[in-house]
Amino acid sequence: MLVSQLKNADGSITVAAREDGQGARAVRNAASLHALAMEAADGGKSLKAVIEAHGYGEAIDLEKAYAEGRLISPITHPDPAHLHLTGTGLTHLGSAATRDAMHKKTTEAAAETLTDSMKMFRMGLEGGKPKPGEKGVQPEWFYKGNGTQAVAPGGALTSPSFAEDGGEEPEMAGIYIISSKGQPFRLGFAVANEFSDHVTERVNYLWLAHSKLRQASFGPEIRIGAAPDDIRGFSRIVRDGKVLWEKPFLSGEANMSHTFANLEYHHFKYDLFRQPGEVHVHMFGTATLSFGDGVKTQEGDVFEIGADGFGLPLRNPLAIAKEEKIEIRQL
């Protein structure tokens, strides 16, 4: 099942659901996907069962709504401060190659040693898929922001004026909600653009945290349930109506050095991330970047990311913010 959200003229939300390849219909008496997910989490039911119990109303033309700018993020929180955008890196087979090239030491002595990126990647290869009862190695982890940084499908991903780069990262995102008792529940997975500043990161890997404090987009639809082991998608950049760059990307545990369960454990082991009612959008990493191929994005470029079985592709144009004057005042 695929679920999405539309914004209505009066400010209310319509939740739409469909099976892959079929038309979408509005879910009856659904204030939001957050409300449906909390109903499922607190009621001990699956999200699909709750949606089917609500029943379906009018048919929804998702493509038309997308073109009209009516699609919003497939899950939102009434208070954006309680939606968290986070991620993990160096999790995919092959993902270390671009990162290592960015961070490579230049001295002869360092050439015989592993960079920190390669060390982290090797740790994942050796301990990222623990057997039942074992504790797996923790991954690289980063914070992107709260719900104020979540951009709707079709909306512009805005790079700050001080940024050195604004580049796409095609990833799968796990979508989670915390029950009223503090229990994390996974709704499913969605395509995501984990938008980052790769030039800033390349200067020094200790600036990774700075480079990740950027907007992100996910959706337009969430695939309810477990993710396939082998996920195949595409990532492209369109400039002036023509494809500038395009590559396939792979995800799913068959193409990863970590299991989803291991990455989830090392996120939700912190009670900070188990606060009742909150939403988590956790991005699981990628091995495919246009930056790694020397592409320099510019304002107006459109990022397009899609994957088989995950609904409509995610599209976002690139915008550049105007410079702001930041003044710190003494109280």
PAZAPA-4460 file (N, C-alpha, C; in steps of 0.05 Angstrom, whole numbers, plus 32768, in hexadecimal, padded with zeros to 4 digits):
% residues 331
    n_x    n_y    n_z   ca_x   ca_y   ca_z    c_x    c_y    c_z   seq   type   mol
   8011   7FE8   8000   8000   8000   8000   8011   8019   8000     1      M     A
   8009   802D   7FF0   8017   8047   7FEF   8005   805C   7FFB     2      L     A
   800F   806E   800C   7FFF   8083   8018   800C   809E   8013     3      V     A
   7FFC   80B2   8010   8006   80CD   800C   7FF2   80E1   8019     4      S     A
   7FFA   80FB   8018   7FE9   8110   8024   7FE6   8127   8010     5      Q     A
   7FCF   8133   8010   7FC9   814A   8000   7FBE   8161   8012     6      L     A
   7FC6   8179   800B   7FBC   8190   801A   7FA3   819B   800C     7      K     A
   7F8E   819F   801B   7F75   81AA   8010   7F74   81C8   8012     8      N     A
   7F62   81D5   8003   7F60   81F2   8002   7F5B   81FE   801E     9      A     A
   7F4C   81EF   802F   7F46   81F9   8049   7F5B   81F3   805E    10      D     A
   7F72   81E8   8055   7F88   81E2   8067   7F88   81C6   8073    11      G     A
   7F72   81B8   806F   7F70   819C   8079   7F81   8189   8067    12      S     A
   7F84   8171   8070   7F94   815D   8062   7F83   8146   8059    13      I     A
   7F87   813D   8041   7F7B   8124   8037   7F91   810F   8036    14      T     A
   7F8C   80F8   8042   7F9E   80E1   8040   7F94   80D0   8029    15      V     A
   7FA7   80C9   8016   7FA0   80B8   8000   7FAF   809E   8002    16      A     A
   7FA3   8088   7FFA   7FAF   806E   7FFB   7FA9   805F   7FE1    17      A     A
   7FBC   804E   7FD9   7FB8   803E   7FC1   7FCB   8026   7FC1    18      R     A
   7FC4   8012   7FB1   7FD7   7FFD   7FAC   7FE8   8005   7F94    19      E     A
   8001   7FFC   7F93   8013   8003   7F7D   8006   7FFC   7F62    20      D     A
   8006   8010   7F50   7FFB   800B   7F36   7FDD   8011   7F34    21      G     A
   7FD1   8019   7F4A   7FB4   801F   7F4A   7FAF   803C   7F51    22      Q     A
   7F96   8045   7F4E   7F8F   8060   7F55   7F8C   8064   7F73    23      G     A
   7F91   807D   7F7C   7F8F   8083   7F98   7F73   808C   7F9F    24      A     A
   7F6C   8087   7FB8   7F52   8090   7FC3   7F57   809D   7FDE    25      R     A
   7F46   80B0   7FE5   7F47   80BD   7FFF   7F40   80AA   8015    26      A     A
   7F4E   80AB   802B   7F47   809B   8043   7F32   80AB   8053    27      V     A
   7F1C   809E   8059   7F06   80AB   8067   7F0E   80B2   8084    28      R     A
   7F04   80C9   808D   7F07   80D2   80A9   7F24   80D0   80B3    29      N     A
   7F36   80D9   80A2   7F53   80D9   80A9   7F5D   80F5   80AA    30      A     A
   7F63   80FF   80C1   7F6C   811B   80C4   7F88   811E   80B8    31      A     A
   7F98   8109   80BA   7FB3   8109   80B0   7FBF   80ED   80B2    32      S     A
   7FD5   80E8   80A5   7FE2   80CE   80A8   7FED   80CB   80C4    33      L     A
   7FF5   80E1   80D0   7FFF   80E0   80EC   7FE8   80D5   80FE    34      H     A
   7FD0   80DF   80FA   7FBA   80D6   810A   7FB4   80B8   8106    35      A     A
   7FB5   80B0   80ED   7FB0   8093   80E7   7FC6   8082   80F3    36      L     A
   7FDF   808B   80F1   7FF5   807B   80FB   7FF4   8079   811A    37      A     A
   7FEC   808E   8127   7FEA   808D   8145   7FD3   807B   814C    38      M     A
   7FBD   807B   813D   7FA7   8069   8142   7FB0   804C   813F    39      E     A
   7FC1   8046   812C   7FCB   802B   8128   7FDF   8024   813E    40      A     A
   7FF2   8036   8144   8006   8030   8158   7FFA   802C   8174    41      A     A
   7FE7   803D   817B   7FDB   803B   8196   7FC5   8025   8197    42      D     A
   7FBB   801D   8180   7FA6   8009   8180   7FAF   7FED   817B    43      G     A
   7FC9   7FE9   8177   7FD4   7FCE   8172   7FCB   7FC3   8157    44      G     A
   7FC7   7FD4   8143   7FBF   7FCB   8129   7FD4   7FD4   8114    45      K     A
   7FD3   7FC8   80FD   7FE5   7FD0   80E7   7FD9   7FEA   80DB    46      S     A
   7FEA   7FFA   80CF   7FE1   8012   80C2   7FCE   800C   80AB    47      L     A
   7FD5   7FF7   809C   7FC4   7FEF   8085   7FA8   7FE7   808F    48      K     A
   7FA7   7FD9   80A5   7F8D   7FD0   80B0   7F7C   7FE8   80B9    49      A     A
   7F8A   7FFC   80C5   7F7B   8014   80CE   7F71   8024   80B6    50      V     A
   7F81   8026   80A1   7F78   8034   8089   7F60   8026   807C    51      I     A
   7F62   800C   807A   7F4C   7FFC   806E   7F33   7FFE   807F    52      E     A
   7F36   7FFF   809A   7F1E   8002   80AB   7F11   801D   80A8    53      A     A
   7F20   8032   80A2   7F15   804C   809D   7F05   804C   8083    54      H     A
   7F0F   803D   8070   7F02   803C   8056   7F0B   8052   8043    55      G     A
   7F01   8051   802A   7F0A   8063   8016   7EF3   8074   800B    56      Y     A
   7EFA   808D   8003   7EE7   809F   7FF8   7EED   80A5   7FDB    57      G     A
   7EEE   80BE   7FD3   7EF1   80C6   7FB7   7F0D   80BE   7FAC    58      E     A
   7F0D   80BB   7F92   7F26   80B6   7F84   7F37   80CF   7F83    59      A     A
   7F52   80CB   7F85   7F65   80E1   7F86   7F78   80DE   7F6E    60      I     A
   7F7B   80F3   7F5E   7F8E   80F3   7F48   7FA8   80FE   7F53    61      D     A
   7FBA   80EC   7F5B   7FD3   80F5   7F68   7FE5   8105   7F55    62      L     A
   7FE6   80FD   7F3C   7FF7   810B   7F28   7FED   8128   7F25    63      E     A
   7FD3   812B   7F24   7FC8   8146   7F21   7FCD   8157   7F3A    64      K     A
   7FC9   814A   7F52   7FCF   8158   7F6B   7FEC   8160   7F6D    65      A     A
   7FFE   814F   7F63   801B   8154   7F63   8020   816C   7F52    66      Y     A
   8015   816D   7F3A   8019   8183   7F27   800E   819D   7F32    67      A     A
   7FF9   819C   7F42   7FED   81B4   7F4D   7FFA   81BD   7F67    68      E     A
   800E   81AE   7F70   801C   81B5   7F89   800D   81AF   7FA2    69      G     A
   7FFA   819C   7FA0   7FE9   8196   7FB8   7FF4   817F   7FC9    70      R     A
   8007   8170   7FBE   8013   815B   7FCF   8025   8167   7FE4    71      L     A
   8023   815D   7FFC   8035   8165   8012   8045   814C   801A    72      I     A
   8057   814F   802D   8066   8138   8037   8052   8123   803F    73      S     A
   8058   8109   8039   8044   80F4   803E   803E   80F0   805C    74      P     A
   804F   80F9   806E   8048   80FA   808A   8053   8115   8095    75      I     A
   8043   8121   80A6   8049   813A   80B3   8042   8138   80D0    76      T     A
   804B   814B   80E0   8043   814C   80FD   8035   8167   8101    77      H     A
   8020   8167   8111   8012   8181   8117   8025   8197   8120    78      P     A
   803B   818F   812E   8050   81A2   8136   806A   8199   8129    79      D     A
   8074   81A7   8114   808B   819E   8105   80A4   8198   8117    80      P     A
   80A5   81A5   812E   80BC   81A0   8140   80BE   8183   8149    81      A     A
   80A8   8174   8147   80A7   8159   8150   80A9   8144   8139    82      H     A
   80B3   814D   8122   80BB   813B   810D   80D9   813E   8109    83      L     A
   80E7   8128   8109   8104   8128   8108   810F   811D   80ED    84      H     A
   8121   812B   80E1   812F   8122   80C9   814B   811B   80D0    85      L     A
   8151   8101   80CD   816C   80F7   80D4   8175   80E4   80BF    86      T     A
   818E   80DB   80C1   8198   80C8   80AE   81B1   80BA   80B6    87      G     A
   81B9   80A6   80A7   81D1   8097   80AB   81E0   8095   8090    88      T     A
   81FA   8095   8092   820B   8094   8079   821E   807C   8079    89      G     A
   822B   8078   8063   823E   8062   805F   8230   8047   8065    90      L     A
   8218   8044   805B   8208   802C   8061   8204   801A   8049    91      T     A
   820B   8024   8031   8206   8015   8019   8220   800B   800D    92      H     A
   821F   7FF3   8001   8236   7FE8   7FF4   823E   7FFB   7FDD    93      L     A
   8257   8004   7FDE   8260   8017   7FCA   825E   8034   7FD3    94      G     A
   8250   8039   7FE9   824C   8055   7FF2   8266   8062   7FFC    95      S     A
   827A   8052   8002   8293   805E   800D   82A4   806A   7FF7    96      A     A
   82A0   8062   7FDE   82B3   806A   7FC9   82B3   8088   7FC5    97      A     A
   829B   8095   7FC2   829A   80B2   7FBE   82A3   80C0   7FD8    98      T     A
   829A   80B6   7FEE   82A1   80C3   8008   82BF   80C2   800C    99      R     A
   82CB   80AB   8007   82E8   80A8   800C   82F7   80BB   7FFA   100      D     A
   82EE   80BE   7FE1   82FC   80D0   7FCE   82FA   80EC   7FD8   101      A     A
   82E4   80F3   7FE5   82E0   810E   7FEF   82F3   8114   8007   102      M     A
   82F8   80FF   8017   8306   8103   8030   8322   80F8   8030   103      H     A
   832C   80EF   8019   8346   80E1   8018   835D   80F3   8022   104      K     A
   836E   80E7   8033   8386   80F5   803C   8399   80F8   8024   105      K     A
   83AA   810C   8024   83BC   8111   800E   83D9   8109   8013   106      T     A
   83E0   8103   802C   83FC   80FC   8032   8401   80DF   802B   107      T     A
   841B   80D9   8026   8422   80BD   801F   841D   80AB   8037   108      E     A
   8422   80B4   804F   841E   80A4   8066   8400   809C   8069   109      A     A
   83EF   80B0   8063   83D2   80AA   8066   83C8   8098   8051   110      A     A
   83D6   8096   803A   83CD   8085   8024   83CC   8068   802D   111      A     A
   83DC   8060   8041   83DC   8044   804A   83C9   803F   8060   112      E     A
   83BA   8053   8068   83A6   804F   807D   838A   8055   8073   113      T     A
   8376   804B   8080   835B   8050   8079   8352   806B   8083   114      L     A
   8342   8079   8072   8336   8091   807C   8320   808A   8090   115      T     A
   8317   809D   809F   8302   8098   80B3   82E9   808E   80A5   116      D     A
   82E3   8098   808D   82CC   808F   807E   82CE   8072   8078   117      S     A
   82E6   8069   806E   82E9   804D   8067   82E9   803B   8080   118      M     A
   82F3   8046   8096   82F1   8036   80AF   82D4   8032   80B7   119      K     A
   82C4   8047   80B5   82A8   8045   80BC   829A   8031   80AA   120      M     A
   82A0   8033   8090   8294   8021   807D   829B   8004   8082   121      F     A
   82B5   7FFF   8089   82BD   7FE4   808E   82B0   7FD9   80A8   122      R     A
   82AC   7FEB   80BC   829E   7FE2   80D4   8281   7FD9   80CD   123      M     A
   8275   7FE7   80BA   825A   7FDF   80B2   825A   7FC4   80A4   124      G     A
   826E   7FC0   8093   8270   7FA6   8084   8273   7F8F   8098   125      L     A
   8283   7F94   80AD   8289   7F7F   80C0   8273   7F7B   80D5   126      E     A
   8264   7F91   80DC   8251   7F8E   80F2   8236   7F9B   80EE   127      G     A
   8230   7FA3   80D5   8217   7FB1   80D0   81FF   7F9E   80CC   128      G     A
   8204   7F84   80CA   81EE   7F71   80C7   81F0   7F5C   80DC   129      K     A
   81EB   7F63   80F5   81EE   7F50   810B   81DA   7F39   810A   130      P     A
   81E2   7F23   8115   81D1   7F0C   8118   81BD   7F11   812E   131      K     A
   81A7   7F02   812F   8193   7F06   8145   81A0   7F03   8160   132      P     A
   819B   7F16   8171   81A7   7F16   818C   81C1   7F25   818E   133      G     A
   81CD   7F2C   8178   81E6   7F3B   8178   81E0   7F59   8175   134      E     A
   81F2   7F69   817E   81F0   7F86   817B   8202   7F8F   8164   135      K     A
   81F7   7F9B   8150   8206   7FA4   8139   8215   7FBE   813E   136      G     A
   8228   7FC4   812D   8238   7FDC   812F   8226   7FF4   8129   137      V     A
   822B   800B   8137   821B   8023   8131   8226   8031   8119   138      Q     A
   8215   803D   8109   821D   804A   80F0   8224   8067   80F5   139      P     A
   822E   8074   80E0   8230   8091   80DF   8213   809B   80E1   140      E     A
   820E   80B0   80F1   81F3   80BA   80F5   81F4   80D9   80F4   141      W     A
   81DF   80E5   80E9   81DE   8102   80E8   81C1   810C   80EB   142      F     A
   81BF   8125   80F2   81A6   8133   80F6   81A2   8148   80E0   143      Y     A
   818B   8149   80D4   8186   815D   80BF   8174   8174   80C8   144      K     A
   8162   816E   80DA   8150   8183   80E3   8135   8178   80EB   145      G     A
   8122   818A   80F1   8107   8181   80F8   80F5   8185   80E0   146      N     A
   80DB   8184   80E5   80C7   8185   80D0   80C7   819F   80C0   147      G     A
   80D3   81B4   80CB   80D5   81CD   80BC   80E7   81CB   80A4   148      T     A
   80F8   81B6   80A4   810B   81B1   808F   8101   819D   807A   149      Q     A
   80E9   8192   807E   80DE   817F   806C   80CF   818D   8056   150      A     A
   80D8   8189   803D   80CD   8197   8026   80B9   8184   8018   151      V     A
   80A2   818E   8011   808E   817D   8003   8098   8174   7FE8   152      A     A
   808F   815D   7FDE   8095   8155   7FC3   808D   816B   7FAF   153      P     A
   809E   8172   7F9D   8099   8188   7F8B   80A3   81A3   7F94   154      G     A
   80A7   81A6   7FAF   80B1   81BF   7FBA   80CF   81C2   7FB5   155      G     A
   80D8   81DB   7FB8   80F4   81E1   7FB3   8105   81D9   7FCB   156      A     A
   811B   81CB   7FC6   812F   81C7   7FDA   8142   81DF   7FD9   157      L     A
   8142   81EE   7FEF   8150   8208   7FF0   816B   8206   7FFE   158      T     A
   8180   820C   7FEF   819B   820B   7FFA   81A0   8226   8007   159      S     A
   81AB   8226   8020   81B1   8240   802D   81C5   8250   801D   160      P     A
   81C4   826A   8021   81D6   827C   8012   81F3   8276   8018   161      S     A
   81F9   826C   8030   8215   8267   8038   821E   824C   802F   162      F     A
   820D   823B   8023   8215   8220   801B   8228   8221   8004   163      A     A
   8239   820D   8002   824C   820A   7FEC   8241   81F9   7FD6   164      E     A
   822B   81EA   7FDC   8221   81D7   7FC9   8205   81CE   7FD2   165      D     A
   81F4   81C7   7FBF   81DA   81BB   7FC5   81D6   81A3   7FB4   166      G     A
   81DB   818B   7FBE   81DA   8173   7FAE   81C7   815F   7FB9   167      G     A
   81BC   814E   7FA7   81A9   8139   7FAE   81B7   8121   7FBA   168      E     A
   81A7   8112   7FCA   81AF   80F7   7FD3   8197   80E6   7FD2   169      E     A
   8195   80D4   7FBE   817E   80C3   7FBB   817E   80AC   7FCF   170      P     A
   816B   80AB   7FE0   816B   8097   7FF6   8150   808C   7FFC   171      E     A
   814F   8077   800B   8137   806D   8017   8135   8078   8033   172      M     A
   811D   8080   803B   8118   808A   8056   8105   8078   8064   173      A     A
   810B   8071   807D   80F8   8063   808E   80E7   8078   809C   174      G     A
   80CD   8072   809D   80B9   8085   80A9   80AF   8078   80C3   175      I     A
   80B1   8087   80D9   80AB   807B   80F4   8099   808E   8104   176      Y     A
   808A   8082   8115   807A   8091   8129   807D   8084   8144   177      I     A
   807C   8095   8159   807F   808B   8174   8064   808A   8182   178      I     A
   805C   8073   818C   8042   8070   8198   8040   8080   81B2   179      S     A
   8028   8081   81BD   8024   8090   81D6   8034   8084   81ED   180      S     A
   803C   806B   81EA   804C   805D   81FF   806A   805E   81F9   181      K     A
   8072   806C   81E4   808F   806F   81DE   809A   8058   81CD   182      G     A
   8089   8049   81BF   8092   8033   81AF   8095   803D   8191   183      Q     A
   80AD   803A   8186   80B0   8041   8169   80A2   802D   8157   184      P     A
   8094   8037   8143   8087   8027   812F   8090   8031   8113   185      F     A
   8097   801E   8102   809D   8026   80E6   8084   8024   80D5   186      R     A
   807E   803A   80C7   8068   803A   80B4   8070   802C   809A   187      L     A
   8088   8033   8091   8091   8029   8078   80A9   8039   806E   188      G     A
   80AC   803A   8054   80C3   8047   8047   80BB   8059   8031   189      F     A
   80CB   806E   802C   80C6   8081   8016   80E0   8089   8008   190      A     A
   80DE   8090   7FF0   80F4   809C   7FE2   80FA   80B7   7FEF   191      V     A
   8114   80BE   7FF1   811B   80D8   7FFD   8133   80E5   7FEE   192      A     A
   8134   80FF   7FF0   814B   810E   7FE7   8158   811A   8000   193      N     A
   816E   810E   8008   817C   8118   8020   8190   812D   8016   194      E     A
   8185   8144   8011   8193   815B   8005   81AA   8164   8017   195      F     A
   81C2   8167   800C   81DA   816D   801C   81ED   817F   800D   196      S     A
   8201   8189   801D   8216   819B   8012   8230   818B   8011   197      D     A
   8236   817F   7FFA   824D   816D   7FF8   8267   817C   7FF7   198      H     A
   8267   8195   7FEE   8280   81A4   7FED   8289   81AB   8009   199      V     A
   8277   81B3   801A   827E   81B9   8036   8288   81A0   8044   200      T     A
   827B   8189   803F   8283   8170   804B   82A0   8168   8042   201      E     A
   82A6   816E   8029   82C0   8166   801E   82D7   8175   802A   202      R     A
   82D2   818D   8034   82E7   819D   8040   82F3   818E   8058   203      V     A
   82E2   8183   8068   82EA   8174   8080   82D3   8163   8089   204      N     A
   82D7   8149   808C   82C0   8138   8093   82B3   813F   80AE   205      Y     A
   82C2   814F   80BF   82B6   8158   80D8   82A1   816E   80D3   206      L     A
   829F   8177   80BA   828A   818A   80B3   8271   817B   80A8   207      W     A
   8271   8161   80AA   825A   8152   80A0   8240   815C   80AE   208      L     A
   8241   8161   80C8   8229   8169   80D6   821F   8183   80CB   209      A     A
   8230   8196   80C3   8228   81AF   80B7   821B   81A9   809C   210      H     A
   8228   8198   808C   821F   8193   8071   8203   8186   8070   211      S     A
   81FB   8179   8085   81E1   816B   8086   81CA   817B   8090   212      K     A
   81D0   8193   809C   81BB   81A4   80A6   81AE   81B3   808F   213      L     A
   819F   81A4   807F   8192   81AE   8067   8176   81A2   8066   214      R     A
   8166   81AD   8054   814C   81A2   804F   814D   8186   8044   215      Q     A
   8136   8178   8043   8134   815E   8037   8117   815B   802E   216      A     A
   8113   8148   801B   80F8   8142   8012   80F5   8124   8010   217      S     A
   80DD   811B   8014   80D8   80FE   8012   80BB   80FA   8008   218      F     A
   80B7   80E3   7FFC   809D   80DC   7FF1   809E   80DB   7FD2   219      G     A
   8088   80E2   7FC5   806F   80EC   7FCF   805E   80D8   7FDE   220      P     A
   8066   80BE   7FDC   8056   80A9   7FE8   8068   8098   7FFB   221      E     A
   805B   808D   800F   8068   807A   8021   805E   805E   801B   222      I     A
   8071   804C   8017   806A   8030   8013   8067   8023   802F   223      R     A
   804F   801B   8035   804A   800F   804F   8055   7FF3   8050   224      I     A
   8062   7FEC   8067   806D   7FD1   806A   808B   7FD0   8067   225      G     A
   8096   7FB8   8065   80B3   7FB4   8063   80BD   7FBC   8048   226      A     A
   80D7   7FC2   8046   80E3   7FCA   802D   80EE   7FB1   801F   227      A     A
   80EE   7FB0   8005   80FA   7F9A   7FF6   8118   7F98   7FFC   228      P     A
   8123   7F80   7FF9   8140   7F7D   7FFD   8150   7F8C   7FE8   229      D     A
   8145   7F8D   7FD0   8154   7F99   7FB9   8142   7FAF   7FAD   230      D     A
   814A   7FC7   7FB3   813B   7FDF   7FA9   814B   7FEC   7F93   231      I     A
   813E   7FF0   7F7C   814C   7FFD   7F65   813D   8016   7F5D   232      R     A
   814C   802B   7F5C   813F   8045   7F55   8151   8055   7F42   233      G     A
   8148   806E   7F3E   8158   8080   7F2D   815A   809B   7F3A   234      F     A
   8170   80A9   7F33   8174   80C4   7F3D   817D   80D4   7F24   235      S     A
   8170   80EB   7F20   8177   80FC   7F09   8175   8119   7F10   236      R     A
   8183   8129   7F01   8182   8146   7F03   8179   8151   7EE7   237      I     A
   8164   8161   7EE7   815A   816D   7ECF   8160   818A   7ECF   238      V     A
   816D   8194   7EBA   8173   81B0   7EB7   8168   81BB   7E9D   239      R     A
   8158   81D0   7E9F   814B   81DC   7E87   813C   81C7   7E77   240      D     A
   812E   81B5   7E85   811E   81A1   7E77   812C   8189   7E6C   241      G     A
   8147   8188   7E6F   8156   8172   7E65   8165   8164   7E7C   242      K     A
   8168   8149   7E79   8176   813A   7E8D   8194   8141   7E8D   243      V     A
   819E   814C   7EA2   81BA   8153   7EA5   81CB   813C   7EAE   244      L     A
   81C0   812C   7EC0   81CE   8116   7ECD   81BA   8101   7ED6   245      W     A
   81C0   80E8   7ED3   81AE   80D3   7EDC   81BE   80BA   7EE3   246      E     A
   81B6   80AC   7EF8   81C2   8093   7F00   81AE   8082   7F10   247      K     A
   81B0   8068   7F0E   81A0   8057   7F1F   81AB   8058   7F3B   248      P     A
   819A   8053   7F4F   81A4   804F   7F6A   8198   8036   7F76   249      F     A
   81A7   8029   7F87   819F   8010   7F94   819C   8014   7FB2   250      L     A
   8188   8007   7FBD   8185   8007   7FDA   8178   7FEC   7FE2   251      S     A
   816F   7FEA   7FFB   8166   7FD0   8005   817E   7FC1   8011   252      G     A
   8178   7FAF   8023   818D   7FA1   8032   81A0   7F91   8020   253      E     A
   8197   7F88   8009   81A9   7F79   7FF7   81BF   7F8B   7FED   254      A     A
   81BC   7FA5   7FEE   81D0   7FB8   7FE4   81DC   7FC9   7FFB   255      N     A
   81D8   7FC0   8013   81E1   7FD0   802A   81F4   7FC0   803C   256      M     A
   8205   7FCF   804B   8217   7FC2   805E   820A   7FC1   807A   257      S     A
   81F3   7FCC   807D   81E4   7FCB   8096   81C8   7FC0   8091   258      H     A
   81BC   7FB4   80A5   819F   7FAE   80A3   818F   7FC7   80AC   259      T     A
   8177   7FC9   80A2   8166   7FDF   80AB   8162   7FDD   80CA   260      F     A
   815F   7FC4   80D4   815A   7FC1   80F0   8172   7FCB   8101   261      A     A
   818A   7FC7   80F7   81A1   7FD1   8106   81A2   7FF0   8106   262      N     A
   819C   7FFC   80EF   819C   8019   80EE   8185   8025   80FF   263      L     A
   816E   8017   80FF   8158   8020   810F   815F   801E   812D   264      E     A
   816B   8008   8135   8172   8005   8151   8184   801C   815B   265      Y     A
   8198   8023   814B   81AC   8037   8153   81A0   8053   8152   266      H     A
   8189   8057   8146   817B   8070   8148   8169   8071   8160   267      H     A
   8158   805D   8162   8144   805D   8177   814E   8053   8193   268      F     A
   8167   804C   8195   8172   8045   81AF   8173   805D   81C1   269      K     A
   8172   8075   81B6   8172   808D   81C5   8155   8094   81CD   270      Y     A
   8150   8097   81E7   8134   809D   81EF   812B   80B8   81E6   271      D     A
   813E   80C9   81DE   8137   80E3   81D2   8125   80DF   81B9   272      L     A
   8129   80C8   81AB   811B   80C3   8192   8103   80B0   8197   273      F     A
   80FB   80AD   81B0   80E3   809C   81B5   80CE   80AC   81C5   274      R     A
   80CB   80C5   81BD   80B7   80D7   81CA   809C   80D3   81BD   275      Q     A
   8087   80CE   81CD   806C   80C8   81C3   8062   80DC   81AE   276      P     A
   8058   80D1   8198   804B   80E1   8184   805D   80EC   816E   277      G     A
   8077   80EA   8173   808A   80F6   8160   808D   80E5   8147   278      E     A
   8096   80F2   8131   809A   80E6   8117   80B8   80E7   8111   279      V     A
   80C2   80D1   8105   80DE   80D0   80FD   80E0   80C8   80DF   280      H     A
   80EF   80D7   80D0   80F5   80D1   80B5   8113   80CC   80B4   281      V     A
   811B   80B3   80B2   8137   80AC   80B4   8141   80A2   8099   282      H     A
   8155   80B0   808E   8160   80AA   8073   8178   8098   8076   283      M     A
   8178   8083   8065   818B   806C   8069   81A4   806D   8058   284      F     A
   81A9   8082   8049   81C2   8084   803B   81C0   807C   801D   285      G     A
   81D6   8082   800F   81D6   807C   7FF2   81F3   8077   7FE9   286      T     A
   81F6   806C   7FD1   8210   8069   7FC4   8211   8079   7FAA   287      A     A
   81FD   808A   7FA5   81FB   8097   7F8B   81F8   80B5   7F8F   288      T     A
   820B   80C5   7F85   820A   80E2   7F87   8213   80EE   7F6D   289      L     A
   8205   8102   7F63   820F   8111   7F4B   8228   8120   7F52   290      S     A
   822B   8128   7F6B   8244   8136   7F73   825C   8125   7F6E   291      F     A
   825A   810B   7F72   8270   80F9   7F6E   8278   80F7   7F51   292      G     A
   8266   8100   7F3F   826D   8100   7F22   8274   811C   7F18   293      D     A
   8279   812E   7F2B   8282   8149   7F24   826C   815C   7F1C   294      G     A
   8253   8155   7F22   823C   8167   7F1A   823B   817E   7F2E   295      V     A
   8238   8196   7F24   8234   81AE   7F34   8217   81B7   7F2F   296      K     A
   8206   81B5   7F43   81EA   81BD   7F40   81E7   81DB   7F40   297      T     A
   81D1   81E4   7F35   81CC   8201   7F34   81AE   8206   7F39   298      Q     A
   81A7   821E   7F41   818B   8224   7F47   817A   821E   7F2F   299      E     A
   8163   8212   7F34   8151   820B   7F1F   8153   81EE   7F16   300      G     A
   8169   81E1   7F1C   816B   81C4   7F17   8155   81B5   7F26   301      D     A
   814B   81A0   7F19   8136   8190   7F26   8141   8174   7F2C   302      V     A
   813F   816C   7F45   8147   8151   7F4E   812F   813F   7F4B   303      F     A
   8133   8128   7F3F   811E   8113   7F3C   8129   80F9   7F47   304      E     A
   811B   80ED   7F59   8123   80D3   7F66   810B   80C1   7F67   305      I     A
   810F   80A8   7F5F   80F8   8095   7F60   8103   8079   7F63   306      G     A
   80F1   8067   7F6B   80F8   804B   7F6E   80E0   803A   7F69   307      A     A
   80E5   8023   7F5D   80CF   8010   7F57   80C0   8008   7F70   308      D     A
   80A6   800A   7F70   8096   8001   7F86   8091   8016   7F9C   309      G     A
   809C   802F   7F97   8099   8044   7FAC   8089   805B   7FA3   310      F     A
   8079   8057   7F8E   8066   806C   7F85   8072   8081   7F73   311      G     A
   8066   8098   7F74   806F   80AE   7F62   808B   80B7   7F69   312      L     A
   809A   80C0   7F55   80B5   80CA   7F5A   80B5   80E4   7F69   313      P     A
   80CB   80E8   7F77   80CE   8101   7F87   80DC   8116   7F76   314      L     A
   80D0   812D   7F73   80DB   8143   7F63   80DE   815C   7F74   315      R     A
   80F5   8169   7F73   80F9   8182   7F82   810D   8193   7F72   316      N     A
   8105   81AC   7F6C   8119   81BF   7F60   812C   81CA   7F76   317      P     A
   8143   81D3   7F6D   8157   81DF   7F7E   8153   81FD   7F7F   318      L     A
   8153   8208   7F96   8152   8226   7F9A   8169   822E   7FAC   319      A     A
   8171   8247   7FA9   8187   8252   7FBA   817B   8269   7FCB   320      I     A
   817F   8267   7FE5   8174   827C   7FF6   8184   8296   7FF4   321      A     A
   8176   82AC   7FF9   8183   82C6   7FFA   8193   82C8   8014   322      K     A
   81A8   82D7   8014   81B9   82DA   802B   81A9   82E8   8042   323      E     A
   81AC   82DD   805A   819F   82E8   8071   81B3   82F6   8083   324      E     A
   81AB   830B   8090   81BC   8318   80A4   81B4   830C   80BF   325      K     A
   81C6   82FE   80CC   81C1   82F1   80E5   81CD   8302   80FC   326      I     A
   81BB   830C   810D   81C4   831D   8123   81BD   8310   813D   327      E     A
   81D1   830D   814E   81CD   8301   8169   81CB   8318   817D   328      I     A
   81B5   831A   818A   81B1   8330   819D   81B4   8327   81BA   329      R     A
   81BC   8338   81CA   81BF   8333   81E7   81A5   833A   81F5   330      Q     A
   819A   8327   8205   8182   832E   8215   818A   833D   822E   331      L     A
***
